[in-house]
Amino acid sequence: MNLASFVKEKRGAVKLTQPELAEKAGVGLRFIRELEQGKQTLRLDKVNQVLALFGYEMGPIALNRLK
């Protein structure tokens, strides 16, 4: 699951609109829209503000690379 789908799913589960999520997270509505549309470049601190509402945060993940 990608980040956009994850946020949409979590937002839907708690029955928040995009404007409500933006207000609760302290970010702009445009940011929420871009996040849920899968924009490739987003500020990590703002992503974490949104994810914190659901008890999550972004962090480094090891890539499984074949050698």
mmCIF file as Biopython writes it, N, C-alpha, C and O atoms, coordinates in Angstrom:
data_model
#
loop_
_atom_site.group_PDB
_atom_site.id
_atom_site.type_symbol
_atom_site.label_atom_id
_atom_site.label_alt_id
_atom_site.label_comp_id
_atom_site.label_asym_id
_atom_site.label_entity_id
_atom_site.label_seq_id
_atom_site.pdbx_PDB_ins_code
_atom_site.Cartn_x
_atom_site.Cartn_y
_atom_site.Cartn_z
_atom_site.occupancy
_atom_site.B_iso_or_equiv
_atom_site.auth_seq_id
_atom_site.auth_asym_id
_atom_site.pdbx_PDB_model_num
ATOM 1   N N  . MET A ? 1  ? 0.847   -1.179 0.000  1.0 0.0 1  A 1 
ATOM 2   C CA . MET A ? 1  ? 0.000   0.000  0.000  1.0 0.0 1  A 1 
ATOM 3   C C  . MET A ? 1  ? 0.889   1.237  0.000  1.0 0.0 1  A 1 
ATOM 4   O O  . MET A ? 1  ? 1.864   1.306  0.749  1.0 0.0 1  A 1 
ATOM 5   N N  . ASN A ? 2  ? 0.558   2.201  -0.828 1.0 0.0 2  A 1 
ATOM 6   C CA . ASN A ? 2  ? 1.344   3.428  -0.864 1.0 0.0 2  A 1 
ATOM 7   C C  . ASN A ? 2  ? 0.816   4.433  0.154  1.0 0.0 2  A 1 
ATOM 8   O O  . ASN A ? 2  ? -0.241  4.236  0.753  1.0 0.0 2  A 1 
ATOM 9   N N  . LEU A ? 3  ? 1.565   5.504  0.336  1.0 0.0 3  A 1 
ATOM 10  C CA . LEU A ? 3  ? 1.232   6.512  1.339  1.0 0.0 3  A 1 
ATOM 11  C C  . LEU A ? 3  ? -0.126  7.161  1.065  1.0 0.0 3  A 1 
ATOM 12  O O  . LEU A ? 3  ? -0.918  7.348  1.989  1.0 0.0 3  A 1 
ATOM 13  N N  . ALA A ? 4  ? -0.396  7.499  -0.179 1.0 0.0 4  A 1 
ATOM 14  C CA . ALA A ? 4  ? -1.667  8.147  -0.526 1.0 0.0 4  A 1 
ATOM 15  C C  . ALA A ? 4  ? -2.849  7.266  -0.139 1.0 0.0 4  A 1 
ATOM 16  O O  . ALA A ? 4  ? -3.804  7.743  0.474  1.0 0.0 4  A 1 
ATOM 17  N N  . SER A ? 5  ? -2.794  6.004  -0.488 1.0 0.0 5  A 1 
ATOM 18  C CA . SER A ? 5  ? -3.871  5.071  -0.153 1.0 0.0 5  A 1 
ATOM 19  C C  . SER A ? 5  ? -4.002  4.881  1.349  1.0 0.0 5  A 1 
ATOM 20  O O  . SER A ? 5  ? -5.110  4.788  1.877  1.0 0.0 5  A 1 
ATOM 21  N N  . PHE A ? 6  ? -2.872  4.823  2.030  1.0 0.0 6  A 1 
ATOM 22  C CA . PHE A ? 6  ? -2.865  4.650  3.480  1.0 0.0 6  A 1 
ATOM 23  C C  . PHE A ? 6  ? -3.593  5.804  4.161  1.0 0.0 6  A 1 
ATOM 24  O O  . PHE A ? 6  ? -4.446  5.584  5.021  1.0 0.0 6  A 1 
ATOM 25  N N  . VAL A ? 7  ? -3.257  7.029  3.776  1.0 0.0 7  A 1 
ATOM 26  C CA . VAL A ? 7  ? -3.878  8.200  4.396  1.0 0.0 7  A 1 
ATOM 27  C C  . VAL A ? 7  ? -5.375  8.252  4.066  1.0 0.0 7  A 1 
ATOM 28  O O  . VAL A ? 7  ? -6.192  8.536  4.942  1.0 0.0 7  A 1 
ATOM 29  N N  . LYS A ? 8  ? -5.735  7.981  2.817  1.0 0.0 8  A 1 
ATOM 30  C CA . LYS A ? 8  ? -7.151  7.970  2.440  1.0 0.0 8  A 1 
ATOM 31  C C  . LYS A ? 8  ? -7.930  6.949  3.269  1.0 0.0 8  A 1 
ATOM 32  O O  . LYS A ? 8  ? -9.023  7.230  3.761  1.0 0.0 8  A 1 
ATOM 33  N N  . GLU A ? 9  ? -7.348  5.765  3.412  1.0 0.0 9  A 1 
ATOM 34  C CA . GLU A ? 9  ? -8.005  4.689  4.167  1.0 0.0 9  A 1 
ATOM 35  C C  . GLU A ? 9  ? -8.179  5.079  5.632  1.0 0.0 9  A 1 
ATOM 36  O O  . GLU A ? 9  ? -9.256  4.899  6.201  1.0 0.0 9  A 1 
ATOM 37  N N  . LYS A ? 10 ? -7.127  5.611  6.239  1.0 0.0 10 A 1 
ATOM 38  C CA . LYS A ? 10 ? -7.193  6.006  7.652  1.0 0.0 10 A 1 
ATOM 39  C C  . LYS A ? 10 ? -8.187  7.148  7.850  1.0 0.0 10 A 1 
ATOM 40  O O  . LYS A ? 10 ? -8.947  7.151  8.819  1.0 0.0 10 A 1 
ATOM 41  N N  . ARG A ? 11 ? -8.182  8.106  6.945  1.0 0.0 11 A 1 
ATOM 42  C CA . ARG A ? 11 ? -9.114  9.234  7.036  1.0 0.0 11 A 1 
ATOM 43  C C  . ARG A ? 11 ? -10.548 8.731  6.928  1.0 0.0 11 A 1 
ATOM 44  O O  . ARG A ? 11 ? -11.419 9.160  7.685  1.0 0.0 11 A 1 
ATOM 45  N N  . GLY A ? 12 ? -10.790 7.832  5.998  1.0 0.0 12 A 1 
ATOM 46  C CA . GLY A ? 12 ? -12.130 7.271  5.828  1.0 0.0 12 A 1 
ATOM 47  C C  . GLY A ? 12 ? -12.587 6.481  7.043  1.0 0.0 12 A 1 
ATOM 48  O O  . GLY A ? 12 ? -13.761 6.519  7.414  1.0 0.0 12 A 1 
ATOM 49  N N  . ALA A ? 13 ? -11.652 5.761  7.663  1.0 0.0 13 A 1 
ATOM 50  C CA . ALA A ? 13 ? -11.993 4.937  8.822  1.0 0.0 13 A 1 
ATOM 51  C C  . ALA A ? 13 ? -12.483 5.776  10.005 1.0 0.0 13 A 1 
ATOM 52  O O  . ALA A ? 13 ? -13.312 5.326  10.796 1.0 0.0 13 A 1 
ATOM 53  N N  . VAL A ? 14 ? -11.958 7.000  10.113 1.0 0.0 14 A 1 
ATOM 54  C CA . VAL A ? 14 ? -12.387 7.877  11.221 1.0 0.0 14 A 1 
ATOM 55  C C  . VAL A ? 14 ? -13.398 8.922  10.750 1.0 0.0 14 A 1 
ATOM 56  O O  . VAL A ? 14 ? -13.749 9.841  11.490 1.0 0.0 14 A 1 
ATOM 57  N N  . LYS A ? 15 ? -13.861 8.766  9.500  1.0 0.0 15 A 1 
ATOM 58  C CA . LYS A ? 15 ? -14.917 9.609  8.932  1.0 0.0 15 A 1 
ATOM 59  C C  . LYS A ? 15 ? -14.596 11.108 8.979  1.0 0.0 15 A 1 
ATOM 60  O O  . LYS A ? 15 ? -15.414 11.923 9.406  1.0 0.0 15 A 1 
ATOM 61  N N  . LEU A ? 16 ? -13.388 11.443 8.531  1.0 0.0 16 A 1 
ATOM 62  C CA . LEU A ? 16 ? -12.996 12.848 8.425  1.0 0.0 16 A 1 
ATOM 63  C C  . LEU A ? 16 ? -12.998 13.263 6.967  1.0 0.0 16 A 1 
ATOM 64  O O  . LEU A ? 16 ? -12.639 12.473 6.094  1.0 0.0 16 A 1 
ATOM 65  N N  . THR A ? 17 ? -13.396 14.489 6.700  1.0 0.0 17 A 1 
ATOM 66  C CA . THR A ? 17 ? -13.257 15.044 5.357  1.0 0.0 17 A 1 
ATOM 67  C C  . THR A ? 17 ? -11.816 15.542 5.208  1.0 0.0 17 A 1 
ATOM 68  O O  . THR A ? 17 ? -11.088 15.650 6.195  1.0 0.0 17 A 1 
ATOM 69  N N  . GLN A ? 18 ? -11.417 15.838 3.998  1.0 0.0 18 A 1 
ATOM 70  C CA . GLN A ? 18 ? -10.084 16.401 3.794  1.0 0.0 18 A 1 
ATOM 71  C C  . GLN A ? 18 ? -9.907  17.706 4.567  1.0 0.0 18 A 1 
ATOM 72  O O  . GLN A ? 18 ? -8.876  17.879 5.218  1.0 0.0 18 A 1 
ATOM 73  N N  . PRO A ? 19 ? -10.873 18.636 4.524  1.0 0.0 19 A 1 
ATOM 74  C CA . PRO A ? 19 ? -10.708 19.873 5.304  1.0 0.0 19 A 1 
ATOM 75  C C  . PRO A ? 19 ? -10.588 19.621 6.810  1.0 0.0 19 A 1 
ATOM 76  O O  . PRO A ? 19 ? -9.813  20.290 7.494  1.0 0.0 19 A 1 
ATOM 77  N N  . GLU A ? 20 ? -11.349 18.666 7.318  1.0 0.0 20 A 1 
ATOM 78  C CA . GLU A ? 20 ? -11.267 18.341 8.746  1.0 0.0 20 A 1 
ATOM 79  C C  . GLU A ? 20 ? -9.902  17.771 9.104  1.0 0.0 20 A 1 
ATOM 80  O O  . GLU A ? 20 ? -9.325  18.128 10.131 1.0 0.0 20 A 1 
ATOM 81  N N  . LEU A ? 21 ? -9.387  16.886 8.259  1.0 0.0 21 A 1 
ATOM 82  C CA . LEU A ? 21 ? -8.061  16.304 8.507  1.0 0.0 21 A 1 
ATOM 83  C C  . LEU A ? 21 ? -6.996  17.388 8.475  1.0 0.0 21 A 1 
ATOM 84  O O  . LEU A ? 21 ? -6.111  17.416 9.331  1.0 0.0 21 A 1 
ATOM 85  N N  . ALA A ? 22 ? -7.075  18.271 7.507  1.0 0.0 22 A 1 
ATOM 86  C CA . ALA A ? 22 ? -6.103  19.361 7.398  1.0 0.0 22 A 1 
ATOM 87  C C  . ALA A ? 22 ? -6.101  20.209 8.663  1.0 0.0 22 A 1 
ATOM 88  O O  . ALA A ? 22 ? -5.041  20.546 9.192  1.0 0.0 22 A 1 
ATOM 89  N N  . GLU A ? 23 ? -7.290  20.550 9.142  1.0 0.0 23 A 1 
ATOM 90  C CA . GLU A ? 23 ? -7.386  21.377 10.347 1.0 0.0 23 A 1 
ATOM 91  C C  . GLU A ? 23 ? -6.820  20.660 11.567 1.0 0.0 23 A 1 
ATOM 92  O O  . GLU A ? 23 ? -6.055  21.247 12.332 1.0 0.0 23 A 1 
ATOM 93  N N  . LYS A ? 24 ? -7.189  19.402 11.753 1.0 0.0 24 A 1 
ATOM 94  C CA . LYS A ? 24 ? -6.716  18.643 12.913 1.0 0.0 24 A 1 
ATOM 95  C C  . LYS A ? 24 ? -5.201  18.442 12.882 1.0 0.0 24 A 1 
ATOM 96  O O  . LYS A ? 24 ? -4.552  18.436 13.928 1.0 0.0 24 A 1 
ATOM 97  N N  . ALA A ? 25 ? -4.641  18.278 11.682 1.0 0.0 25 A 1 
ATOM 98  C CA . ALA A ? 25 ? -3.202  18.038 11.548 1.0 0.0 25 A 1 
ATOM 99  C C  . ALA A ? 25 ? -2.389  19.326 11.541 1.0 0.0 25 A 1 
ATOM 100 O O  . ALA A ? 25 ? -1.171  19.298 11.718 1.0 0.0 25 A 1 
ATOM 101 N N  . GLY A ? 26 ? -3.064  20.456 11.337 1.0 0.0 26 A 1 
ATOM 102 C CA . GLY A ? 26 ? -2.355  21.727 11.290 1.0 0.0 26 A 1 
ATOM 103 C C  . GLY A ? 26 ? -1.619  21.952 9.985  1.0 0.0 26 A 1 
ATOM 104 O O  . GLY A ? 26 ? -0.577  22.607 9.952  1.0 0.0 26 A 1 
ATOM 105 N N  . VAL A ? 27 ? -2.167  21.402 8.907  1.0 0.0 27 A 1 
ATOM 106 C CA . VAL A ? 27 ? -1.592  21.596 7.575  1.0 0.0 27 A 1 
ATOM 107 C C  . VAL A ? 27 ? -2.685  22.163 6.671  1.0 0.0 27 A 1 
ATOM 108 O O  . VAL A ? 27 ? -3.855  22.195 7.052  1.0 0.0 27 A 1 
ATOM 109 N N  . GLY A ? 28 ? -2.307  22.601 5.494  1.0 0.0 28 A 1 
ATOM 110 C CA . GLY A ? 28 ? -3.271  23.155 4.565  1.0 0.0 28 A 1 
ATOM 111 C C  . GLY A ? 28 ? -4.046  22.088 3.819  1.0 0.0 28 A 1 
ATOM 112 O O  . GLY A ? 28 ? -3.585  20.958 3.655  1.0 0.0 28 A 1 
ATOM 113 N N  . LEU A ? 29 ? -5.229  22.468 3.371  1.0 0.0 29 A 1 
ATOM 114 C CA . LEU A ? 29 ? -6.061  21.562 2.587  1.0 0.0 29 A 1 
ATOM 115 C C  . LEU A ? 29 ? -5.339  21.135 1.312  1.0 0.0 29 A 1 
ATOM 116 O O  . LEU A ? 29 ? -5.428  19.977 0.905  1.0 0.0 29 A 1 
ATOM 117 N N  . ARG A ? 30 ? -4.633  22.057 0.689  1.0 0.0 30 A 1 
ATOM 118 C CA . ARG A ? 30 ? -3.892  21.719 -0.527 1.0 0.0 30 A 1 
ATOM 119 C C  . ARG A ? 30 ? -2.881  20.609 -0.260 1.0 0.0 30 A 1 
ATOM 120 O O  . ARG A ? 30 ? -2.698  19.717 -1.089 1.0 0.0 30 A 1 
ATOM 121 N N  . PHE A ? 31 ? -2.221  20.666 0.903  1.0 0.0 31 A 1 
ATOM 122 C CA . PHE A ? 31 ? -1.254  19.625 1.254  1.0 0.0 31 A 1 
ATOM 123 C C  . PHE A ? 31 ? -1.939  18.260 1.345  1.0 0.0 31 A 1 
ATOM 124 O O  . PHE A ? 31 ? -1.419  17.269 0.834  1.0 0.0 31 A 1 
ATOM 125 N N  . ILE A ? 32 ? -3.100  18.207 1.991  1.0 0.0 32 A 1 
ATOM 126 C CA . ILE A ? 32 ? -3.828  16.941 2.126  1.0 0.0 32 A 1 
ATOM 127 C C  . ILE A ? 32 ? -4.213  16.411 0.753  1.0 0.0 32 A 1 
ATOM 128 O O  . ILE A ? 32 ? -4.071  15.220 0.476  1.0 0.0 32 A 1 
ATOM 129 N N  . ARG A ? 33 ? -4.695  17.289 -0.093 1.0 0.0 33 A 1 
ATOM 130 C CA . ARG A ? 33 ? -5.073  16.858 -1.451 1.0 0.0 33 A 1 
ATOM 131 C C  . ARG A ? 33 ? -3.876  16.301 -2.208 1.0 0.0 33 A 1 
ATOM 132 O O  . ARG A ? 33 ? -3.976  15.254 -2.849 1.0 0.0 33 A 1 
ATOM 133 N N  . GLU A ? 34 ? -2.754  16.991 -2.137 1.0 0.0 34 A 1 
ATOM 134 C CA . GLU A ? 34 ? -1.547  16.520 -2.828 1.0 0.0 34 A 1 
ATOM 135 C C  . GLU A ? 34 ? -1.054  15.201 -2.240 1.0 0.0 34 A 1 
ATOM 136 O O  . GLU A ? 34 ? -0.610  14.315 -2.970 1.0 0.0 34 A 1 
ATOM 137 N N  . LEU A ? 35 ? -1.134  15.080 -0.934 1.0 0.0 35 A 1 
ATOM 138 C CA . LEU A ? 35 ? -0.724  13.838 -0.270 1.0 0.0 35 A 1 
ATOM 139 C C  . LEU A ? 35 ? -1.578  12.671 -0.744 1.0 0.0 35 A 1 
ATOM 140 O O  . LEU A ? 35 ? -1.054  11.611 -1.088 1.0 0.0 35 A 1 
ATOM 141 N N  . GLU A ? 36 ? -2.886  12.864 -0.762 1.0 0.0 36 A 1 
ATOM 142 C CA . GLU A ? 36 ? -3.792  11.790 -1.168 1.0 0.0 36 A 1 
ATOM 143 C C  . GLU A ? 36 ? -3.772  11.521 -2.670 1.0 0.0 36 A 1 
ATOM 144 O O  . GLU A ? 36 ? -4.232  10.469 -3.115 1.0 0.0 36 A 1 
ATOM 145 N N  . GLN A ? 37 ? -3.250  12.451 -3.447 1.0 0.0 37 A 1 
ATOM 146 C CA . GLN A ? 37 ? -3.116  12.236 -4.890 1.0 0.0 37 A 1 
ATOM 147 C C  . GLN A ? 37 ? -1.769  11.622 -5.252 1.0 0.0 37 A 1 
ATOM 148 O O  . GLN A ? 37 ? -1.500  11.340 -6.419 1.0 0.0 37 A 1 
ATOM 149 N N  . GLY A ? 38 ? -0.919  11.415 -4.236 1.0 0.0 38 A 1 
ATOM 150 C CA . GLY A ? 38 ? 0.351   10.746 -4.472 1.0 0.0 38 A 1 
ATOM 151 C C  . GLY A ? 38 ? 1.453   11.640 -5.001 1.0 0.0 38 A 1 
ATOM 152 O O  . GLY A ? 38 ? 2.340   11.166 -5.710 1.0 0.0 38 A 1 
ATOM 153 N N  . LYS A ? 39 ? 1.416   12.919 -4.674 1.0 0.0 39 A 1 
ATOM 154 C CA . LYS A ? 39 ? 2.482   13.820 -5.119 1.0 0.0 39 A 1 
ATOM 155 C C  . LYS A ? 39 ? 3.828   13.257 -4.680 1.0 0.0 39 A 1 
ATOM 156 O O  . LYS A ? 39 ? 3.973   12.785 -3.552 1.0 0.0 39 A 1 
ATOM 157 N N  . GLN A ? 40 ? 4.801   13.308 -5.568 1.0 0.0 40 A 1 
ATOM 158 C CA . GLN A ? 40 ? 6.099   12.687 -5.320 1.0 0.0 40 A 1 
ATOM 159 C C  . GLN A ? 40 ? 6.977   13.457 -4.337 1.0 0.0 40 A 1 
ATOM 160 O O  . GLN A ? 40 ? 7.805   12.857 -3.651 1.0 0.0 40 A 1 
ATOM 161 N N  . THR A ? 41 ? 6.812   14.758 -4.261 1.0 0.0 41 A 1 
ATOM 162 C CA . THR A ? 41 ? 7.647   15.560 -3.358 1.0 0.0 41 A 1 
ATOM 163 C C  . THR A ? 41 ? 6.769   16.261 -2.338 1.0 0.0 41 A 1 
ATOM 164 O O  . THR A ? 41 ? 5.978   17.140 -2.680 1.0 0.0 41 A 1 
ATOM 165 N N  . LEU A ? 42 ? 6.917   15.865 -1.089 1.0 0.0 42 A 1 
ATOM 166 C CA . LEU A ? 42 ? 6.165   16.439 0.018  1.0 0.0 42 A 1 
ATOM 167 C C  . LEU A ? 42 ? 7.103   16.664 1.189  1.0 0.0 42 A 1 
ATOM 168 O O  . LEU A ? 42 ? 8.092   15.946 1.339  1.0 0.0 42 A 1 
ATOM 169 N N  . ARG A ? 43 ? 6.809   17.637 2.009  1.0 0.0 43 A 1 
ATOM 170 C CA . ARG A ? 43 ? 7.624   17.888 3.197  1.0 0.0 43 A 1 
ATOM 171 C C  . ARG A ? 43 ? 7.375   16.788 4.226  1.0 0.0 43 A 1 
ATOM 172 O O  . ARG A ? 43 ? 6.240   16.537 4.631  1.0 0.0 43 A 1 
ATOM 173 N N  . LEU A ? 44 ? 8.455   16.144 4.635  1.0 0.0 44 A 1 
ATOM 174 C CA . LEU A ? 44 ? 8.353   15.026 5.566  1.0 0.0 44 A 1 
ATOM 175 C C  . LEU A ? 44 ? 7.771   15.449 6.907  1.0 0.0 44 A 1 
ATOM 176 O O  . LEU A ? 44 ? 7.015   14.690 7.512  1.0 0.0 44 A 1 
ATOM 177 N N  . ASP A ? 45 ? 8.106   16.642 7.383  1.0 0.0 45 A 1 
ATOM 178 C CA . ASP A ? 45 ? 7.566   17.082 8.672  1.0 0.0 45 A 1 
ATOM 179 C C  . ASP A ? 45 ? 6.044   17.208 8.606  1.0 0.0 45 A 1 
ATOM 180 O O  . ASP A ? 45 ? 5.353   16.885 9.573  1.0 0.0 45 A 1 
ATOM 181 N N  . LYS A ? 46 ? 5.530   17.667 7.489  1.0 0.0 46 A 1 
ATOM 182 C CA . LYS A ? 46 ? 4.082   17.786 7.343  1.0 0.0 46 A 1 
ATOM 183 C C  . LYS A ? 46 ? 3.422   16.419 7.184  1.0 0.0 46 A 1 
ATOM 184 O O  . LYS A ? 46 ? 2.336   16.183 7.715  1.0 0.0 46 A 1 
ATOM 185 N N  . VAL A ? 47 ? 4.074   15.526 6.458  1.0 0.0 47 A 1 
ATOM 186 C CA . VAL A ? 47 ? 3.554   14.161 6.331  1.0 0.0 47 A 1 
ATOM 187 C C  . VAL A ? 47 ? 3.434   13.548 7.725  1.0 0.0 47 A 1 
ATOM 188 O O  . VAL A ? 47 ? 2.430   12.910 8.043  1.0 0.0 47 A 1 
ATOM 189 N N  . ASN A ? 48 ? 4.456   13.741 8.550  1.0 0.0 48 A 1 
ATOM 190 C CA . ASN A ? 48 ? 4.434   13.187 9.899  1.0 0.0 48 A 1 
ATOM 191 C C  . ASN A ? 48 ? 3.377   13.844 10.782 1.0 0.0 48 A 1 
ATOM 192 O O  . ASN A ? 48 ? 2.838   13.192 11.676 1.0 0.0 48 A 1 
ATOM 193 N N  . GLN A ? 49 ? 3.074   15.107 10.553 1.0 0.0 49 A 1 
ATOM 194 C CA . GLN A ? 49 ? 1.987   15.761 11.294 1.0 0.0 49 A 1 
ATOM 195 C C  . GLN A ? 49 ? 0.662   15.055 11.022 1.0 0.0 49 A 1 
ATOM 196 O O  . GLN A ? 49 ? -0.138  14.838 11.933 1.0 0.0 49 A 1 
ATOM 197 N N  . VAL A ? 50 ? 0.445   14.703 9.769  1.0 0.0 50 A 1 
ATOM 198 C CA . VAL A ? 50 ? -0.788  14.016 9.385  1.0 0.0 50 A 1 
ATOM 199 C C  . VAL A ? 50 ? -0.788  12.595 9.940  1.0 0.0 50 A 1 
ATOM 200 O O  . VAL A ? 50 ? -1.770  12.167 10.546 1.0 0.0 50 A 1 
ATOM 201 N N  . LEU A ? 51 ? 0.289   11.874 9.740  1.0 0.0 51 A 1 
ATOM 202 C CA . LEU A ? 51 ? 0.356   10.489 10.196 1.0 0.0 51 A 1 
ATOM 203 C C  . LEU A ? 51 ? 0.251   10.363 11.707 1.0 0.0 51 A 1 
ATOM 204 O O  . LEU A ? 51 ? -0.271  9.366  12.207 1.0 0.0 51 A 1 
ATOM 205 N N  . ALA A ? 52 ? 0.738   11.357 12.441 1.0 0.0 52 A 1 
ATOM 206 C CA . ALA A ? 52 ? 0.698   11.319 13.904 1.0 0.0 52 A 1 
ATOM 207 C C  . ALA A ? 52 ? -0.735  11.210 14.419 1.0 0.0 52 A 1 
ATOM 208 O O  . ALA A ? 52 ? -0.972  10.627 15.477 1.0 0.0 52 A 1 
ATOM 209 N N  . LEU A ? 53 ? -1.681  11.764 13.682 1.0 0.0 53 A 1 
ATOM 210 C CA . LEU A ? 53 ? -3.087  11.665 14.094 1.0 0.0 53 A 1 
ATOM 211 C C  . LEU A ? 53 ? -3.576  10.224 14.121 1.0 0.0 53 A 1 
ATOM 212 O O  . LEU A ? 53 ? -4.518  9.892  14.842 1.0 0.0 53 A 1 
ATOM 213 N N  . PHE A ? 54 ? -2.931  9.372  13.333 1.0 0.0 54 A 1 
ATOM 214 C CA . PHE A ? 54 ? -3.310  7.968  13.246 1.0 0.0 54 A 1 
ATOM 215 C C  . PHE A ? 54 ? -2.340  7.051  14.001 1.0 0.0 54 A 1 
ATOM 216 O O  . PHE A ? 54 ? -2.459  5.827  13.946 1.0 0.0 54 A 1 
ATOM 217 N N  . GLY A ? 55 ? -1.372  7.667  14.711 1.0 0.0 55 A 1 
ATOM 218 C CA . GLY A ? 55 ? -0.412  6.883  15.484 1.0 0.0 55 A 1 
ATOM 219 C C  . GLY A ? 55 ? 0.743   6.330  14.673 1.0 0.0 55 A 1 
ATOM 220 O O  . GLY A ? 55 ? 1.312   5.298  15.031 1.0 0.0 55 A 1 
ATOM 221 N N  . TYR A ? 56 ? 1.102   7.004  13.577 1.0 0.0 56 A 1 
ATOM 222 C CA . TYR A ? 56 ? 2.187   6.551  12.704 1.0 0.0 56 A 1 
ATOM 223 C C  . TYR A ? 56 ? 3.151   7.695  12.427 1.0 0.0 56 A 1 
ATOM 224 O O  . TYR A ? 56 ? 2.847   8.859  12.687 1.0 0.0 56 A 1 
ATOM 225 N N  . GLU A ? 57 ? 4.313   7.348  11.898 1.0 0.0 57 A 1 
ATOM 226 C CA . GLU A ? 57 ? 5.254   8.336  11.369 1.0 0.0 57 A 1 
ATOM 227 C C  . GLU A ? 57 ? 6.096   7.686  10.294 1.0 0.0 57 A 1 
ATOM 228 O O  . GLU A ? 57 ? 6.266   6.467  10.269 1.0 0.0 57 A 1 
ATOM 229 N N  . MET A ? 58 ? 6.622   8.512  9.406  1.0 0.0 58 A 1 
ATOM 230 C CA . MET A ? 58 ? 7.495   8.025  8.337  1.0 0.0 58 A 1 
ATOM 231 C C  . MET A ? 58 ? 8.902   7.899  8.885  1.0 0.0 58 A 1 
ATOM 232 O O  . MET A ? 58 ? 9.308   8.649  9.772  1.0 0.0 58 A 1 
ATOM 233 N N  . GLY A ? 59 ? 9.628   6.955  8.354  1.0 0.0 59 A 1 
ATOM 234 C CA . GLY A ? 59 ? 11.006  6.783  8.758  1.0 0.0 59 A 1 
ATOM 235 C C  . GLY A ? 59 ? 11.756  5.956  7.727  1.0 0.0 59 A 1 
ATOM 236 O O  . GLY A ? 59 ? 11.173  5.500  6.743  1.0 0.0 59 A 1 
ATOM 237 N N  . PRO A ? 60 ? 13.042  5.766  7.953  1.0 0.0 60 A 1 
ATOM 238 C CA . PRO A ? 60 ? 13.833  4.984  7.005  1.0 0.0 60 A 1 
ATOM 239 C C  . PRO A ? 60 ? 13.426  3.514  7.002  1.0 0.0 60 A 1 
ATOM 240 O O  . PRO A ? 60 ? 13.167  2.914  8.046  1.0 0.0 60 A 1 
ATOM 241 N N  . ILE A ? 61 ? 13.381  2.966  5.818  1.0 0.0 61 A 1 
ATOM 242 C CA . ILE A ? 61 ? 13.045  1.553  5.641  1.0 0.0 61 A 1 
ATOM 243 C C  . ILE A ? 61 ? 14.139  0.925  4.784  1.0 0.0 61 A 1 
ATOM 244 O O  . ILE A ? 61 ? 14.514  1.460  3.741  1.0 0.0 61 A 1 
ATOM 245 N N  . ALA A ? 62 ? 14.635  -0.202 5.233  1.0 0.0 62 A 1 
ATOM 246 C CA . ALA A ? 62 ? 15.677  -0.906 4.474  1.0 0.0 62 A 1 
ATOM 247 C C  . ALA A ? 62 ? 15.095  -1.438 3.175  1.0 0.0 62 A 1 
ATOM 248 O O  . ALA A ? 62 ? 13.992  -1.984 3.153  1.0 0.0 62 A 1 
ATOM 249 N N  . LEU A ? 63 ? 15.841  -1.274 2.102  1.0 0.0 63 A 1 
ATOM 250 C CA . LEU A ? 63 ? 15.429  -1.802 0.818  1.0 0.0 63 A 1 
ATOM 251 C C  . LEU A ? 63 ? 16.011  -3.207 0.671  1.0 0.0 63 A 1 
ATOM 252 O O  . LEU A ? 63 ? 17.183  -3.432 0.974  1.0 0.0 63 A 1 
ATOM 253 N N  . ASN A ? 64 ? 15.211  -4.127 0.219  1.0 0.0 64 A 1 
ATOM 254 C CA . ASN A ? 64 ? 15.695  -5.480 -0.046 1.0 0.0 64 A 1 
ATOM 255 C C  . ASN A ? 64 ? 16.196  -5.520 -1.485 1.0 0.0 64 A 1 
ATOM 256 O O  . ASN A ? 64 ? 15.418  -5.629 -2.433 1.0 0.0 64 A 1 
ATOM 257 N N  . ARG A ? 65 ? 17.480  -5.433 -1.615 1.0 0.0 65 A 1 
ATOM 258 C CA . ARG A ? 65 ? 18.074  -5.426 -2.968 1.0 0.0 65 A 1 
ATOM 259 C C  . ARG A ? 65 ? 18.765  -6.739 -3.232 1.0 0.0 65 A 1 
ATOM 260 O O  . ARG A ? 65 ? 19.482  -7.276 -2.387 1.0 0.0 65 A 1 
ATOM 261 N N  . LEU A ? 66 ? 18.533  -7.238 -4.414 1.0 0.0 66 A 1 
ATOM 262 C CA . LEU A ? 66 ? 19.195  -8.478 -4.831 1.0 0.0 66 A 1 
ATOM 263 C C  . LEU A ? 66 ? 20.586  -8.151 -5.323 1.0 0.0 66 A 1 
ATOM 264 O O  . LEU A ? 66 ? 20.779  -7.176 -6.050 1.0 0.0 66 A 1 
ATOM 265 N N  . LYS A ? 67 ? 21.542  -8.945 -4.939 1.0 0.0 67 A 1 
ATOM 266 C CA . LYS A ? 67 ? 22.923  -8.718 -5.393 1.0 0.0 67 A 1 
ATOM 267 C C  . LYS A ? 67 ? 23.362  -9.820 -6.310 1.0 0.0 67 A 1 
ATOM 268 O O  . LYS A ? 67 ? 24.493  -9.806 -6.796 1.0 0.0 67 A 1 
#
